[in-house]
Amino acid sequence: MLDHDNLEVYADAINYDAEEAPTDYGVAFYCALAQEAGGSVLEIACGTGRVTIPVAKLGFPTTGLDIVPGMLERAKSKSAGLPIRWVEGDARTFDLQEQFRFIFLTGNAFQAFVTNTEQAALLQRVYAHLHHEGLFAFETRNPLFPTTNTREGGFPLLETRNEDRPSFINVDGHEVRESTTQVYDHITQILHLAGEKRWYDGKEEHTKVTHIALRYTFPQELVALLHYNGFRIERQYGDWNVEPLSATSPSIISVCRKQTDKE
């Protein structure tokens, strides 16, 4: 379905970290859930540890799993002395031979699993690694809520369009101008994004193009997906301020447990 590995935007871990690490989206929320679960923690698609590290600072034994080696190396460099195990692995196939009291994905990582098969494979791995009394939580962008405020945590309208994004300063001190071209496939519910970054090093212009595909799952579709993979939704929110989910919510934040035998 894709002509790329959907990992291009994570190849430059240092600049990715510089752009993403300062944000605090979800940190307090997932830290609170870790305290509620009260035990070992697994973050899937942990990246450079933006949320993994604050969770580990609470004192829980924490594992961060990611498929991109460079992201893990960056995470390790920031977390010396903390109770974190960093594991390179594919979220669709990993097997750590243990169960955790709390498992989560954040950064809208759930959307990187773009097919029904990939979503099911991820959820089956979560189910296998979740303690029977444990919590599983993740967020995904709400496809019913339109915005173009991507730099501040929003996401593109589900339509085909071009957009210039705010410039930023990379780790080398160069101003980077960025534009995106997006195409939304209404049948597969996948948004295909091509991002172009341009900057000058002296008089020499540099250009870098990356591609990413994001799956948009609708609220009732998500309920069914979780149910048929063995989970029940304990509570859902529409934003980090824990307001109830609505059509105008920017996110679908789900906190789940394993189903009981009666469900």
N, C-alpha and C positions, 0 to 999 in steps of 0.2 A: 504493500500500500504506500509506503514511503520510499523515496529515493535517497534517504540519508539516515544516519543512525539515531537522530533526535538528541544528540549529545554535543553538537557543535558549540552551543553557547556556553558550555562548561569547560571548554578546552583551556582557556586562560584563567586559571583559578585565582591568581593574584588580583587581576583587574575585576573579575567577577566578585570577589570578596570585597573589594573597595567600593563597588556599587551597591552590593546587597547587605553586607554585614552591619552598616550603621543603622539599618531599619530595625524596629522592634516589633514588627507585626507578629502577633501570636506568641511572643516569648512569655509574657505573664500568664496567658491562658494555658499553655502547655506545661508551664512550671506548676501551676495550680493543680492540674490533672495528675501530674507526677506525684504530688504530695497526697492527693486523694487516693491514688492507687497504692502508694506506700511500699514500693519495692523496686525490683530491677526494671530498667527502661531500655527499649529499643527504638531508635529512630531510623526509619527506612528513607533512603534518598537524603541523607543527612548533609550533603554538600560540604561546605567548609566549617560546619559546626556552629552556625549562627544561633541555633536553638539548643543543639545538643550540649554545648558547653555551659550555658546557664542552668540547664537541668542537672547536669553533673555536679555543679557547684552546690546543689542542695544536699549532696551526700549520697545520692543513690548510685548503685553500680549501673553504669550506662554503656550501651553499645551503639555506635553509629555505623550504619551500613550504606555504602554508596558504590556505584559501578565505575566511577571515574577516579583513577589512581591519583591524579593531580589534585583533585578536590580533597581527598583524604590526607595527602601530604601537607596541604595547607592547614587543614584542621589539626593535624598532629602538632604542627609548629606553634599553634596558639593554645595548646591544652596541656602543656607539661605539668605533671604533678596532680592532675585530676583523675578520678576513677573512671576513665573512658577507655574502652576497647574499640579501635577503629578496624572495620572489616571491609575488604573489597568484595563485592558480591552483587549479583543480579537479583533485584527484588522479586522477580518472577520465578526464581528457581533456588534461592538460597536455602540452606539447611544448617542451622547452628546447634542442633541437638539439645535445645533447651527451651524453656518457656519463660515469658516475661509478664510482669504485673501490668506494664503499660507499654503499648506500642503506638507510635504516631508517625504521620507524614505531614509535613508542612511546606510552605512555599508553593502551594498549589501543585505539588509534585504528582498528585493523583492524576492530573490531566495529561501527564506525559505517557500514560498507558492508554493508547488510542483505540484499541480494538476491544471487543467483548472478551476475546480470549485472553488478552493481556490483563484486563481488569480482573477477570476471574482468577487468573494465575496469581496475581498479587494478593488478592483476598484469601486465597487458599493457603498461601505461605503465612499470612498474618494469622489465620485461624490455627494453623499448626503450631505457631510459636506463642500464642496467647494463653496465659494461665486461665483456668476455668472461672476464676473470679476477677480476671483482669479487665482493663479498659483499653479500647482501641479508638483512636480519634484521628481525624483528618479534615481538611477543608478543600473545597473546590469552588471555583468562581460560579456564581449563579447566572445561568444563561438568560434569565428573565430580566436582569438588571443591566441596562446599557450605560457605558461610560467609555471615554477615551483617555482617562487619567491614569495611564499605565505606570508612569514614573512614581506615582504616589500610592501604588497598591491596587489600582483599578485594573481594567482590562479592556481590550478593544470591543467595539460593537461587532456583532456577528453579521458582518457584511464584507464585501470586497472593497478595499480602500487603500489609499496611500496616506502616510502621515509622517510629518517631521516631529521628532521628539526633542526635548530640551537637551542642550549640550551639557557635558560634564568633563571634569578633569581626571585623566587616568593616572596610574601610579607613577608614570614617568613625567608628570606635570604638563602633559599636552592636552589642549582642549579638543574634545572629541565631539563631532557633530554626528547625529544619528537619525536615520530615517527607516521606516518600516513599510513593507508592502504585504498586505494580508489578503488571503482568499479563503472564504468560508464555504465548506461543502455541507449543505443542509442535509444531505442523505447520510453521510457518515458522522455528522456532527463534529467535524474536525476543522479547526482553524489552522491554516498553513501560513506561517509568518517567515518572511525573509527580512533580516535586519542588516543594514549597511552602516558601517562606522567609518568616518573619514577624519584624519588628523594630519598635521604637518610636523615633521621632524626637521627643523631648519627650513630649507626650501623644498624638501622632498615630501610629496603627498603620499599618504598610506591609505589603503582601503581594505576593509575586512568585511566579508559577507557571511552571515550565519543563518541557518534555517532551524526552525523548531515547529513542531505540530502539537496542538493542544486539543484534547477531547472535551467537549462540553456535555455534561450529563445533567438531565433535567431532574427536578426534585423527586417526582414519583418513580421515575426510572431508577434513581439511586436507592430508594426504599426497596424496590424489588431486587435490585442487584445485591444488596447487602443481605436481604432475607434468604435468597437462594444460595448464598455462600456461607450461611450459618450464623449470621449476626442479627441482632435486634438493635434498633436505634433507641438508646435510652433518653437522649435529648438532642435537640438541634438548635442552632443559633444562626443568626443572619449576619453577625459582625462580632468583632473581638470584645465589644462591650456587652456581650451575651444577651442582646435583644432577640426576641423570637424571630424565627425565619418567616419572611414574607416575600411577596413578589418584588418588593423594592429593596430587598437585602442585597448587598454586594457579594456575599458569600453564602455557601451552604456548609456549615461547620457541624459535623456529626460526631457524637460521642456514643460508642457502641459497646455492647457486651456479647458474649456468645449466647446463642439461643439455649433455652433449657429443653429438656426432652419433651415437654408439653407444647412447645411452640412449633 
